[in-house]
Amino acid sequence: MLRFAIAFTLSLASLTVAAQEWPSKPVRFVVPFPPGGSVDPLGRLLAAKLAEPLKQQFFVENRPGAGGSIGTAVVAKAPPDGYTFLVCFDSHGVNQALISNLPYDTAKDFAPVMLVGTAPYAIATKADAKWKTFGDVVAASKAKPETVTIGSIGNGTLGHLLLVQAMQMQNFKITHVPFPGGGPMNINILGGQIDMGAGSVALLTPQVKGGKMRAIATAGERRATSMPDVPTMIEQGFPGLTAYAWWGIYAPAGTPKPIIDRMHAEMAKVLAQPDVRKNLAETLGMDLVVSTPDELQKWTLEQLARWGKVVKDNNIKTD
């Protein structure tokens, strides 16, 4: 018993020393998406801001593919030593149900650090489209089922799942058109190849503010700060229907808690800076959360349960 107690005490001491010495070499932020979008700029912003207080280089490594699961798998398999972190998007809460051969367990293979923020999804049309509200779209779809088209950034993404739930709630049919990313979807909306698109406010706000698109609905519990004049899906007759883009930071499971706690504390300081808050609000439409690690784990499990059910109930596939 005494031997066990001594060993346990020594292990705690070594963890404390490791946290005090961390970081002693460059730290990697794996972004499982290509440059651009919303995850990459968040990763680069945090990397730049953390370098000075922690006296070490933080760098972004883009590992895109398979809805973010390729880069995420890199982090799951990385040494849990505090030198690899995942900067993820809302697909992290869907891929477990969507991808049958996922090489990791979303709930068990990661140590949560922080839910950085959220932003509601939105639906937008070309600026000169005939629809002014999502109710207009529902009416047109009921009059001529499947003639109206709506894009998303892929089968099983939250934009697609939002649409699936909306159609079930009011019994109408819209034709879903998946795209490999937000850029191609926006191009097709503006070009008139599709009638509208569902994406995060981060993706659609620049087009709406630039006068090229018209937002007809948002999917938060309350109106989006970047689209205050646009009614929510709840306001338009879809009670309880919400969908949020979200950005989270994770480490490989087994990363020492003192390192997780220090990383969380330093990130919280960065996210308290007025210029950072302004940047994230204006460029990503992000409502900062700055959660605890436990709160992120709770959020992750809730997302897995909610969206996993929608995927399974509707037999949604990635292709």
C-alpha positions as CSV (number, residue, x, y, z in Angstrom):
1,M,0.0,0.0,0.0
2,L,2.8,2.4,0.9
3,R,4.6,1.5,-2.3
4,F,1.4,2.4,-4.3
5,A,1.0,5.7,-2.4
6,I,4.6,6.7,-3.1
7,A,4.3,5.7,-6.8
8,F,1.1,7.7,-7.1
9,T,2.6,10.8,-5.4
10,L,5.6,10.6,-7.8
11,S,3.4,10.3,-10.8
12,L,1.5,13.5,-9.7
13,A,4.7,15.3,-9.2
14,S,5.9,14.3,-12.6
15,L,2.7,15.6,-14.2
16,T,3.0,18.9,-12.4
17,V,6.6,19.3,-13.6
18,A,5.6,18.4,-17.1
19,A,2.9,21.1,-17.0
20,Q,5.3,23.7,-15.6
21,E,7.8,22.9,-18.3
22,W,5.2,22.8,-21.1
23,P,5.6,23.8,-23.8
24,S,9.3,23.2,-24.4
25,K,9.0,22.7,-28.2
26,P,6.6,23.8,-31.0
27,V,2.9,22.9,-30.6
28,R,0.8,21.6,-33.5
29,F,-2.8,22.7,-34.2
30,V,-4.3,20.1,-36.6
31,V,-7.0,21.7,-38.7
32,P,-8.9,18.9,-40.5
33,F,-10.0,21.2,-43.3
34,P,-8.2,23.1,-46.1
35,P,-7.1,26.8,-45.7
36,G,-10.0,29.2,-45.8
37,G,-13.4,28.5,-44.4
38,S,-13.8,29.1,-40.7
39,V,-11.7,26.5,-38.8
40,D,-8.4,27.4,-40.4
41,P,-8.5,31.1,-39.6
42,L,-9.5,30.3,-36.0
43,G,-6.6,27.9,-35.6
44,R,-4.2,30.5,-37.1
45,L,-5.5,33.3,-34.8
46,L,-5.1,31.1,-31.7
47,A,-1.6,30.0,-32.8
48,A,-0.4,33.5,-33.3
49,K,-1.9,34.8,-30.0
50,L,-0.6,31.9,-27.9
51,A,3.0,32.0,-29.1
52,E,4.0,35.1,-27.1
53,P,2.7,34.2,-23.6
54,L,3.8,30.6,-23.9
55,K,7.2,31.5,-25.4
56,Q,6.9,28.8,-28.0
57,Q,5.9,28.4,-31.7
58,F,2.3,27.2,-32.3
59,F,1.7,26.2,-35.9
60,V,-1.3,25.0,-38.0
61,E,-1.1,21.8,-40.0
62,N,-4.0,21.4,-42.5
63,R,-5.0,17.7,-42.9
64,P,-8.3,17.9,-44.8
65,G,-10.5,15.1,-46.1
66,A,-13.5,12.9,-45.4
67,G,-15.6,15.6,-43.6
68,G,-12.7,16.4,-41.2
69,S,-12.2,12.8,-40.1
70,I,-8.7,12.4,-41.6
71,G,-7.1,15.2,-39.7
72,T,-9.1,14.2,-36.6
73,A,-7.7,10.7,-36.7
74,V,-4.2,12.2,-36.8
75,V,-4.9,13.8,-33.4
76,A,-6.5,10.7,-32.0
77,K,-3.4,8.7,-32.7
78,A,-0.9,11.4,-31.7
79,P,1.1,11.1,-28.4
80,P,-0.8,12.6,-25.5
81,D,2.0,14.9,-24.5
82,G,0.5,18.3,-25.0
83,Y,2.1,19.0,-28.4
84,T,-0.8,18.1,-30.7
85,F,-4.3,19.7,-30.5
86,L,-7.4,19.4,-32.8
87,V,-9.2,22.5,-33.9
88,C,-12.6,21.1,-35.1
89,F,-15.9,22.1,-36.6
90,D,-19.5,20.8,-36.0
91,S,-18.9,17.8,-38.3
92,H,-17.0,16.3,-35.3
93,G,-20.4,15.7,-33.7
94,V,-21.9,14.0,-36.8
95,N,-19.1,11.8,-38.3
96,Q,-19.4,9.0,-35.7
97,A,-22.9,8.2,-37.2
98,L,-22.1,9.2,-40.7
99,I,-18.9,7.3,-41.4
100,S,-19.1,3.5,-40.8
101,N,-15.3,2.9,-40.7
102,L,-14.3,5.9,-38.6
103,P,-10.9,5.1,-37.1
104,Y,-11.5,6.7,-33.7
105,D,-14.2,7.0,-31.1
106,T,-15.3,10.6,-30.9
107,A,-16.5,10.3,-27.3
108,K,-13.5,8.5,-25.9
109,D,-10.4,9.2,-27.9
110,F,-10.1,12.9,-27.1
111,A,-9.4,15.1,-24.1
112,P,-11.7,18.1,-24.4
113,V,-10.2,21.5,-23.9
114,M,-12.7,24.2,-24.8
115,L,-15.8,24.9,-26.8
116,V,-14.7,28.2,-28.3
117,G,-18.0,29.4,-29.7
118,T,-21.1,28.7,-31.8
119,A,-22.9,30.4,-34.6
120,P,-26.4,29.5,-36.0
121,Y,-26.9,28.1,-39.4
122,A,-28.8,30.2,-42.0
123,I,-30.6,29.8,-45.3
124,A,-30.0,32.3,-48.1
125,T,-31.1,32.8,-51.6
126,K,-29.8,35.0,-54.4
127,A,-30.7,38.6,-53.6
128,D,-33.3,38.9,-56.4
129,A,-35.0,35.6,-55.7
130,K,-38.8,35.6,-55.4
131,W,-38.8,34.1,-51.9
132,K,-38.8,36.6,-48.9
133,T,-39.2,34.0,-46.1
134,F,-38.7,30.3,-45.6
135,G,-42.5,30.1,-45.4
136,D,-42.6,31.2,-49.1
137,V,-40.2,28.3,-49.9
138,V,-42.4,25.8,-48.0
139,A,-45.5,27.0,-49.9
140,A,-43.7,26.7,-53.3
141,S,-42.4,23.2,-52.4
142,K,-45.9,22.0,-51.5
143,A,-47.3,23.4,-54.7
144,K,-44.6,21.7,-56.8
145,P,-42.8,19.1,-54.7
146,E,-39.0,18.7,-55.3
147,T,-38.8,21.5,-57.8
148,V,-37.1,23.9,-55.4
149,T,-33.4,23.2,-54.8
150,I,-31.2,23.9,-51.8
151,G,-27.5,23.3,-51.4
152,S,-25.3,22.3,-48.5
153,I,-21.6,21.6,-48.0
154,G,-22.3,17.8,-48.2
155,N,-24.5,14.9,-47.3
156,G,-24.9,14.6,-43.6
157,T,-23.6,18.1,-42.7
158,L,-25.7,20.2,-40.4
159,G,-27.1,22.2,-43.2
160,H,-28.4,19.0,-44.8
161,L,-29.7,17.6,-41.5
162,L,-31.5,20.9,-40.7
163,L,-33.3,20.6,-44.0
164,V,-34.3,17.0,-43.3
165,Q,-35.8,17.9,-40.0
166,A,-37.6,20.9,-41.5
167,M,-39.2,18.8,-44.2
168,Q,-40.4,16.2,-41.7
169,M,-41.9,18.9,-39.5
170,Q,-44.0,20.5,-42.2
171,N,-44.3,17.7,-44.7
172,F,-42.8,19.3,-47.8
173,K,-40.1,18.2,-50.2
174,I,-37.1,20.2,-51.5
175,T,-34.3,18.7,-53.6
176,H,-31.0,18.7,-51.8
177,V,-27.8,19.4,-53.7
178,P,-24.6,18.6,-51.9
179,F,-21.3,20.5,-52.6
180,P,-17.7,19.8,-51.5
181,G,-17.5,23.1,-49.7
182,G,-19.0,26.5,-49.0
183,G,-17.3,28.3,-51.9
184,P,-18.8,26.0,-54.6
185,M,-22.2,26.2,-53.0
186,N,-22.1,30.0,-52.9
187,I,-21.0,30.2,-56.6
188,N,-24.0,28.0,-57.6
189,I,-26.4,30.1,-55.6
190,L,-25.2,33.3,-57.2
191,G,-25.1,31.7,-60.6
192,G,-28.7,30.5,-60.3
193,Q,-27.9,26.8,-60.6
194,I,-29.6,26.2,-57.2
195,D,-32.3,28.3,-55.5
196,M,-30.7,28.6,-52.1
197,G,-28.2,27.2,-49.7
198,A,-27.9,26.3,-46.0
199,G,-24.6,27.2,-44.3
200,S,-23.3,28.8,-41.1
201,V,-23.7,32.6,-40.8
202,A,-19.9,32.7,-41.0
203,L,-20.2,31.4,-44.6
204,L,-23.3,33.4,-45.7
205,T,-23.0,36.8,-43.9
206,P,-20.4,38.3,-46.2
207,Q,-22.6,37.5,-49.2
208,V,-25.7,38.9,-47.5
209,K,-24.0,42.1,-46.3
210,G,-22.5,42.5,-49.7
211,G,-26.0,42.6,-51.2
212,K,-25.5,39.4,-53.3
213,M,-27.7,37.1,-51.2
214,R,-30.8,37.5,-49.1
215,A,-31.0,35.5,-45.9
216,I,-34.5,34.1,-45.3
217,A,-34.0,32.2,-42.1
218,T,-31.6,31.5,-39.3
219,A,-31.5,28.4,-37.1
220,G,-30.6,29.6,-33.6
221,E,-32.8,29.9,-30.5
222,R,-32.7,33.6,-31.1
223,R,-31.8,35.8,-34.0
224,A,-28.2,35.9,-35.2
225,T,-26.2,39.0,-34.1
226,S,-24.9,39.3,-37.6
227,M,-28.4,39.0,-39.1
228,P,-30.7,40.7,-36.6
229,D,-33.5,41.3,-39.1
230,V,-33.8,37.7,-40.3
231,P,-36.4,35.6,-38.4
232,T,-35.4,32.2,-37.0
233,M,-36.9,28.9,-38.1
234,I,-38.6,28.8,-34.7
235,E,-40.3,32.1,-35.5
236,Q,-41.4,30.7,-38.9
237,G,-43.3,27.8,-37.6
238,F,-40.6,25.2,-36.8
239,P,-40.7,24.9,-33.0
240,G,-37.5,23.9,-31.4
241,L,-35.6,23.5,-34.7
242,T,-32.0,24.8,-34.3
243,A,-28.7,24.0,-35.8
244,Y,-25.4,25.5,-34.7
245,A,-22.0,25.6,-36.2
246,W,-19.4,25.2,-33.5
247,W,-15.7,25.3,-33.0
248,G,-13.9,23.2,-30.4
249,I,-10.4,22.4,-29.2
250,Y,-9.4,18.8,-28.2
251,A,-6.2,17.0,-27.3
252,P,-5.5,13.2,-27.6
253,A,-7.1,11.2,-24.8
254,G,-4.6,10.8,-21.9
255,T,-3.0,14.2,-22.2
256,P,-2.1,15.2,-18.7
257,K,-4.8,17.3,-16.9
258,P,-2.3,20.0,-15.8
259,I,-1.4,20.6,-19.4
260,I,-5.1,20.7,-20.5
261,D,-5.8,23.2,-17.6
262,R,-2.9,25.5,-18.6
263,M,-3.8,25.4,-22.3
264,H,-7.4,26.2,-21.3
265,A,-6.3,29.1,-19.1
266,E,-4.1,30.6,-21.8
267,M,-6.8,30.3,-24.5
268,A,-9.3,32.0,-22.2
269,K,-6.9,34.9,-21.8
270,V,-6.6,35.2,-25.6
271,L,-10.3,35.0,-26.1
272,A,-10.9,37.8,-23.6
273,Q,-8.9,40.2,-25.7
274,P,-11.3,42.8,-27.3
275,D,-9.6,42.6,-30.7
276,V,-9.9,38.8,-30.8
277,R,-13.6,38.9,-29.7
278,K,-14.3,41.6,-32.4
279,N,-12.5,39.6,-35.1
280,L,-14.4,36.4,-34.4
281,A,-17.7,38.1,-34.1
282,E,-17.3,40.0,-37.4
283,T,-15.6,37.4,-39.5
284,L,-17.2,34.2,-38.3
285,G,-20.5,35.5,-36.7
286,M,-19.3,33.6,-33.7
287,D,-20.9,33.9,-30.3
288,L,-18.0,33.1,-27.9
289,V,-18.7,30.4,-25.3
290,V,-15.2,29.7,-23.8
291,S,-16.4,26.6,-22.0
292,T,-14.7,24.4,-19.5
293,P,-13.4,21.0,-20.6
294,D,-16.3,19.3,-18.9
295,E,-18.8,21.5,-20.6
296,L,-17.2,20.7,-24.0
297,Q,-17.5,17.0,-23.3
298,K,-21.2,17.4,-22.3
299,W,-21.8,19.4,-25.5
300,T,-20.0,16.7,-27.6
301,L,-22.1,13.9,-26.2
302,E,-25.3,15.9,-26.8
303,Q,-24.3,16.6,-30.5
304,L,-23.4,13.0,-31.1
305,A,-26.8,11.9,-29.7
306,R,-28.9,14.5,-31.5
307,W,-27.4,14.4,-35.0
308,G,-26.6,10.7,-34.8
309,K,-30.3,10.0,-34.4
310,V,-31.2,12.1,-37.4
311,V,-28.6,10.4,-39.6
312,K,-29.7,6.9,-38.6
313,D,-33.4,7.5,-38.7
314,N,-33.1,8.9,-42.2
315,N,-30.4,6.4,-43.4
316,I,-28.2,9.3,-44.6
317,K,-24.9,8.4,-46.3
318,T,-21.9,10.4,-47.2
319,D,-22.3,9.6,-50.9
